[in-house]
Amino acid sequence: MIIEHLTLSEINSSLAVVDGVENPSFDELAFFHLADGSVRTGRTIKIDGHKVTLQVFEGTKGMSATNTRTEFLGESMHLPLSPNILGRVFDGLGRPADSLGNVFSSISQDINGAPINPVSREYPRNFIQTGISSIDALATLIRGQKLPIFSGSGMKHNELAVQIVRQSTLADSDDFAIVFAAMGVKNDVAQYFHSSFLSANVMNRVVMFLNLANDPIIERIMTPRCALTAAEYLAFELGKHVLVVMTDMTSYAEALREYSSSRGEIPGRKGFPGYLYSDLASLYERAGMIKGKPGSVTQIPILTMPNDDITHPIPDLTGYITEGQIVLDRDLDSKGIYPPVSVLPSLSRLMKDGIGEGFTREDHKDLANQLLATYAQVQDARALSSVIGEDELSESDKRLIAFGAEFENRFIRQSYTENRSIEETLDLGWELLSALPKSDLDRIDDKILDKYYIEEK
């Protein structure tokens, strides 16, 4: 029997308080029936005895404390799931945003997910080829990994994400799917992703969840949870390898800060709630593979670092949880280099177990180590050049500066449509390193060096 409460005790910002509720549950959904006949949805966020505080998804504007009926549903938010969600566009709460109607299915899952038993996790080892040299060679993406993109406002992170999605799908057949979650983005950004997926002919393998900048913040908090629930269903029930792209995690964290403030919670660093770390972990840790299940969930969260500050709480905490990061550099971007991947602070902590013989090529690890070490020396030579002038540099430093220019313009830079195989990427790396004396390449095993070093003719 459903019991309706005929009045609200209090309305404050986007919160509504109902008193006299029997057996309330945290995260329980409720419907608010307004006097004009409209219906709004709320979620229980605080319980104090029989007094319940609910967050109203659509906001409380126009709601009256005296003639609003509240109906508790007795369950948390669930997402209906079926194979037919592929090719569909939903809003941030999983409601259809296209013209194809509702998803009718007997299967629905709690959007908060269920923790994966660590013993049941399978260690990620399979290499995902993105076709982008700076990622494939130096910060390799592994299936089941969570590898965020740290970017800045106005940089080409959206283009990079679309290129990764488009080129990664080419290496897989029908067992590949993409789940895209947009949080607080502008209409043109959402349209860009949608049109890009259509033009790349991958929309039939995409599920989109769109929360736009003018949508409610509480919806923004639910959007990645809906997306990850869909991803887990596709991966662990349908056996697909799912790539989840979430943008922008900064908008998500700021929505969480506003939500926390409305609840009167004590703020932490820069006003963000003290539970920001655990909240982000509850999203990121939903990536991975399960023993005995053929599918996988790989995450590429995108976040724009406020003021390009990598020590800001959002990228800082994200870096602790995820298995590395791809950092975009504004100086490279200003030079017109795409993708502007800053290879030195970028890393993939699972790379060492997903490359080498049997995965990519036997020389991959040594080549990556040497490229990074040499490029680090390039930065030192450039710093010295800015002090004493390039003409005063030693021949060794001049070679390093020449190598750095070639590395940025030929290895890091590639067109938006260029899809390099891992063999092409590694061969290009050897071509660049072979411009240096063999004696300078001290990070490579002698057998590998003798086999791949290109001697001058």
C-alpha positions in Angstrom: 0.0 0.0 0.0 1.4 3.4 -1.0 0.9 6.2 1.6 0.8 9.7 0.3 1.8 12.7 2.4 -0.3 15.7 1.7 2.0 18.5 2.9 5.7 19.5 3.0 7.2 20.6 6.3 9.8 22.8 4.6 11.1 23.9 1.2 14.7 25.2 1.0 16.5 25.8 -2.3 16.2 22.4 -4.1 15.4 20.5 -0.9 11.9 19.5 0.4 11.3 18.1 3.9 8.5 15.7 4.7 7.6 14.8 8.3 5.8 11.7 9.6 7.3 9.2 7.2 7.2 5.6 8.3 10.2 3.3 7.5 12.1 5.7 5.2 15.1 4.5 3.2 18.2 6.4 2.1 18.3 7.0 -1.7 14.6 6.2 -1.9 12.7 7.9 -4.8 9.6 9.9 -4.4 7.1 11.6 -6.7 5.8 15.1 -5.9 2.3 15.8 -7.3 1.8 19.5 -7.7 -1.5 21.4 -7.7 -1.2 22.1 -11.4 -1.1 18.4 -12.2 2.7 18.2 -12.9 4.9 15.6 -11.3 8.5 16.0 -10.1 10.9 13.4 -8.8 12.9 13.5 -5.6 15.6 11.4 -3.9 16.0 10.9 -0.1 19.3 12.3 1.0 18.8 12.6 4.8 16.8 10.8 7.4 16.2 12.2 10.9 13.8 9.9 12.6 10.5 10.2 10.7 11.6 13.5 9.1 13.0 13.0 5.6 14.9 15.5 3.4 14.6 15.0 -0.4 16.5 16.5 -3.2 14.1 17.5 -6.0 15.6 16.8 -9.4 13.7 19.5 -11.2 14.0 22.1 -8.5 11.3 23.4 -6.1 10.2 26.5 -7.9 6.4 26.7 -8.0 6.0 24.0 -5.3 3.7 24.8 -2.3 4.1 23.3 1.2 0.4 23.0 1.6 -0.9 21.3 -1.5 1.9 19.1 -2.7 1.3 15.4 -2.4 4.4 13.2 -1.8 4.4 9.6 -2.9 7.4 7.4 -1.7 8.2 4.6 -4.2 10.0 2.3 -1.7 13.1 1.8 -3.9 16.2 3.6 -5.1 16.6 4.8 -8.7 16.8 1.9 -11.2 17.7 2.0 -14.9 15.7 -0.2 -17.3 18.2 -2.2 -19.5 18.0 -4.1 -22.7 20.2 -4.6 -25.8 18.0 -2.0 -27.4 19.7 0.8 -25.5 22.5 0.8 -28.1 22.1 3.6 -30.5 19.9 5.6 -28.0 20.2 9.0 -26.5 19.0 9.6 -22.9 18.9 12.5 -20.5 21.0 12.6 -17.4 18.5 10.5 -15.5 18.2 7.8 -18.1 15.0 9.0 -19.6 14.7 8.9 -23.4 15.9 12.1 -25.1 15.4 10.9 -28.6 12.1 10.0 -30.5 12.3 6.3 -30.0 10.2 6.1 -26.8 10.8 4.3 -23.6 12.9 1.2 -23.0 10.6 -1.7 -22.1 12.5 -4.4 -20.3 12.0 -6.8 -17.3 15.6 -6.0 -16.4 16.5 -3.0 -14.3 19.5 -2.3 -12.1 20.3 0.1 -9.2 22.3 2.9 -10.7 24.6 2.9 -7.6 26.0 -0.4 -8.7 27.4 -3.2 -6.6 31.0 -3.4 -5.5 33.1 -5.9 -7.5 34.8 -8.4 -5.2 38.5 -7.7 -5.5 39.1 -11.5 -5.7 36.8 -11.7 -8.7 38.7 -9.0 -10.6 40.8 -10.0 -13.5 44.1 -8.1 -13.9 44.0 -5.9 -17.1 46.6 -6.9 -19.7 45.1 -6.5 -23.2 46.4 -3.5 -25.2 43.9 -1.2 -26.8 45.2 0.5 -29.9 44.0 4.1 -30.2 46.0 4.9 -33.3 47.5 7.9 -31.4 51.3 7.5 -31.1 51.8 9.6 -27.9 49.3 7.3 -26.2 50.0 4.0 -27.7 53.7 4.2 -27.2 54.1 6.2 -24.0 50.9 6.0 -22.0 49.4 2.8 -23.3 45.6 2.2 -22.7 44.8 -1.2 -21.4 41.4 -2.9 -21.6 39.7 -2.6 -18.2 41.8 0.4 -17.2 40.6 3.9 -16.0 42.8 6.4 -17.7 41.6 10.1 -17.5 42.5 13.0 -19.8 43.6 16.0 -17.8 42.9 19.1 -20.0 42.3 22.8 -19.7 39.5 25.1 -20.8 39.4 25.6 -24.5 41.8 22.7 -25.4 41.0 19.9 -27.8 40.1 17.2 -25.3 36.7 16.6 -27.0 38.4 16.0 -30.4 40.9 13.6 -28.8 38.1 11.6 -27.1 36.2 11.3 -30.3 39.3 10.2 -32.1 40.0 7.5 -29.5 36.4 6.3 -29.7 36.4 6.2 -33.5 39.8 4.6 -34.0 39.5 2.1 -31.1 36.3 0.7 -32.6 38.0 -0.1 -35.8 40.1 -2.8 -34.1 37.1 -4.6 -32.7 33.9 -6.0 -34.2 30.4 -6.2 -32.8 31.8 -7.0 -29.3 32.7 -3.3 -28.8 30.4 -0.6 -27.4 30.7 3.0 -26.3 28.9 4.6 -23.4 29.2 8.4 -23.4 28.2 10.6 -20.4 28.1 14.4 -20.7 27.8 16.4 -17.5 27.1 20.1 -17.6 28.2 20.5 -21.2 26.8 23.1 -23.6 24.4 22.1 -26.4 27.1 22.6 -29.1 29.5 20.1 -27.3 26.7 17.5 -26.9 25.8 18.0 -30.6 29.5 17.7 -31.6 29.8 14.3 -30.0 26.5 13.1 -31.4 27.3 14.2 -35.0 30.9 12.8 -34.7 29.6 9.4 -33.7 27.1 9.5 -36.6 29.7 10.5 -39.1 32.0 7.8 -37.9 29.2 5.2 -38.3 29.5 4.0 -34.7 26.3 5.4 -33.4 24.7 2.0 -33.5 27.2 1.0 -30.8 26.9 4.1 -28.7 24.7 4.8 -25.6 24.6 8.6 -24.8 23.6 10.2 -21.5 23.3 14.0 -21.8 23.1 16.4 -18.9 23.3 19.9 -20.3 24.6 23.0 -18.6 21.0 24.3 -18.0 19.8 21.0 -16.5 19.5 20.5 -12.7 22.7 19.8 -10.8 21.2 16.8 -9.0 20.7 15.2 -12.4 24.3 15.9 -13.1 25.3 13.8 -10.1 23.2 10.9 -11.3 24.4 11.0 -14.9 27.7 9.1 -14.6 26.0 6.5 -12.4 23.3 5.8 -15.1 26.1 5.6 -17.7 28.2 3.2 -15.7 25.1 1.0 -15.0 24.5 0.7 -18.7 28.2 0.0 -19.3 28.2 -2.8 -16.7 25.1 -4.4 -18.2 26.6 -4.3 -21.7 29.9 -5.7 -20.4 29.0 -8.3 -17.9 25.6 -9.4 -19.2 26.0 -9.0 -22.9 29.8 -9.7 -23.0 30.9 -6.5 -24.8 34.1 -4.5 -24.3 32.8 -1.1 -23.3 34.6 2.1 -23.5 33.1 4.8 -21.2 33.9 8.4 -21.9 32.7 10.8 -19.2 33.0 14.6 -19.7 33.4 16.9 -17.8 34.3 15.5 -14.3 35.0 19.1 -13.2 31.4 20.0 -13.8 30.4 16.9 -11.9 32.6 17.8 -8.9 31.3 21.4 -8.9 27.7 20.1 -8.9 28.7 17.9 -6.0 30.0 20.9 -4.2 26.8 22.9 -4.8 24.8 19.9 -3.6 26.9 19.5 -0.5 26.5 23.2 0.3 22.7 23.0 0.0 22.8 20.3 2.6 24.7 22.5 5.0 27.8 20.2 5.1 31.1 21.5 6.3 33.3 22.1 3.2 36.8 20.8 2.6 39.5 21.9 0.2 38.4 24.8 -2.0 34.8 24.3 -0.8 34.5 20.7 -2.1 32.9 18.2 0.3 35.3 16.1 2.4 33.9 12.9 0.7 34.9 14.0 -2.8 37.6 11.3 -2.9 35.3 8.5 -2.0 32.6 9.8 -4.3 34.9 9.9 -7.3 36.2 6.5 -6.3 32.7 5.1 -6.3 32.6 6.0 -10.1 36.2 5.2 -11.2 36.3 1.8 -9.4 33.4 0.6 -11.6 35.9 0.0 -14.4 37.6 -3.4 -14.8 37.0 -7.0 -15.8 35.5 -9.9 -13.8 36.9 -13.5 -14.0 34.6 -15.7 -16.0 32.9 -12.8 -17.8 33.9 -12.0 -21.4 33.3 -8.3 -21.3 35.1 -5.3 -19.8 34.6 -1.7 -18.8 37.3 0.8 -19.7 37.0 4.4 -18.6 38.3 7.6 -20.1 37.1 10.4 -17.8 37.8 13.9 -19.1 38.4 16.8 -16.7 39.3 20.4 -17.3 41.8 21.5 -14.7 40.8 24.9 -13.2 43.5 27.4 -14.2 45.5 24.5 -15.7 46.4 23.5 -12.1 47.2 19.8 -11.8 47.3 20.2 -8.0 43.6 21.3 -7.8 41.6 18.8 -5.7 39.7 17.3 -8.7 42.7 16.2 -10.8 44.8 15.6 -7.6 42.2 13.1 -6.2 41.5 11.6 -9.6 45.2 10.9 -10.0 45.3 8.9 -6.7 42.3 6.7 -7.8 43.0 6.1 -11.5 45.8 4.1 -13.1 47.6 7.1 -14.6 46.6 10.1 -16.7 47.0 11.7 -20.1 47.9 15.3 -19.6 47.3 17.9 -22.4 49.8 20.8 -22.6 48.7 24.4 -23.4 52.1 25.3 -24.9 51.9 22.5 -27.4 48.3 23.5 -28.1 49.4 27.1 -28.8 52.0 25.8 -31.3 49.2 24.1 -33.2 50.3 20.6 -32.3 47.4 18.1 -32.2 47.0 16.1 -30.0 48.8 18.3 -27.5 49.8 15.4 -25.2 52.5 16.3 -22.7 54.3 13.0 -22.6 56.4 13.6 -19.5 53.6 14.0 -16.9 51.4 11.5 -18.7 51.6 7.9 -17.6 49.8 4.6 -17.6 50.5 2.5 -14.5 49.2 -0.7 -16.2 51.3 -0.2 -19.4 54.1 -2.4 -18.3 51.9 -5.5 -18.1 50.1 -4.9 -21.4 53.0 -4.3 -23.8 55.9 -6.2 -25.1 56.1 -9.6 -26.9 52.7 -11.2 -27.2 50.9 -7.8 -26.8 52.6 -5.2 -28.9 56.3 -5.7 -29.8 59.4 -6.8 -27.9 61.0 -3.4 -28.3 58.1 -1.4 -27.0 59.2 -1.0 -23.3 62.8 -0.1 -24.1 61.8 2.3 -26.8 59.3 4.1 -24.6 61.8 4.4 -21.8 64.4 5.9 -24.2 62.0 8.3 -25.8 60.9 9.7 -22.4 64.4 9.9 -21.1 65.7 11.7 -24.2 62.7 14.1 -24.3 63.4 15.0 -20.6 67.0 15.8 -21.7 65.5 18.0 -24.4 63.8 20.1 -21.8 67.1 20.6 -20.0 68.8 21.6 -23.2 66.0 24.1 -24.0 66.3 25.6 -20.5 70.0 26.0 -21.0 69.5 27.5 -24.4 67.2 30.1 -23.1 70.0 31.3 -20.7 73.1 31.2 -22.9 71.7 31.0 -26.4 71.5 28.1 -28.8 74.8 29.0 -30.5 76.7 28.4 -27.3 75.4 24.9 -26.8 77.4 21.8 -27.2 76.9 19.6 -30.2 75.2 17.1 -28.0 72.7 19.7 -26.8 72.1 20.9 -30.3 71.3 17.4 -31.4 68.8 17.1 -28.5 67.0 20.3 -29.4 66.8 19.1 -33.0 65.4 15.7 -31.8 62.9 17.5 -29.6 61.5 19.5 -32.6 61.3 16.4 -34.7 59.7 14.4 -31.8 57.0 17.0 -31.3 56.3 17.6 -35.0 56.4 14.0 -36.3 55.7 11.8 -33.3 53.3 13.8 -31.1 51.7 15.7 -33.9 49.3 13.8 -36.1 46.1 14.7 -37.9 42.7 14.2 -36.5 42.0 11.4 -39.0 45.4 9.7 -38.9 45.2 6.3 -37.4 48.7 4.8 -36.9 49.2 1.1 -36.1 51.4 0.3 -33.2 54.1 -1.0 -35.6 54.0 2.4 -37.5 54.3 4.2 -34.1 57.3 2.1 -32.9 59.0 2.3 -36.3 58.7 6.1 -36.2 60.2 6.2 -32.7 63.2 4.2 -33.9 63.6 6.5 -36.9 63.7 9.6 -34.6 66.1 7.9 -32.1 68.4 6.8 -34.9 69.3 10.5 -35.5 71.2 10.3 -32.2 74.5 8.5 -31.7 74.0 4.9 -30.6 76.1 5.5 -27.5 73.5 8.1 -26.3 70.7 5.5 -26.2 71.5 4.0 -22.7 68.0 2.9 -21.8 67.8 0.2 -24.4 69.0 -3.4 -24.1 71.9 -4.0 -26.4 70.2 -6.9 -28.3 67.1 -4.7 -28.9 69.3 -1.7 -29.9 71.3 -3.8 -32.4 68.1 -5.2 -34.0 66.1 -2.0 -34.4 68.6 0.9 -34.5 68.8 2.3 -38.1 72.4 2.9 -39.1 73.1 5.7 -41.5 73.8 4.6 -45.1 
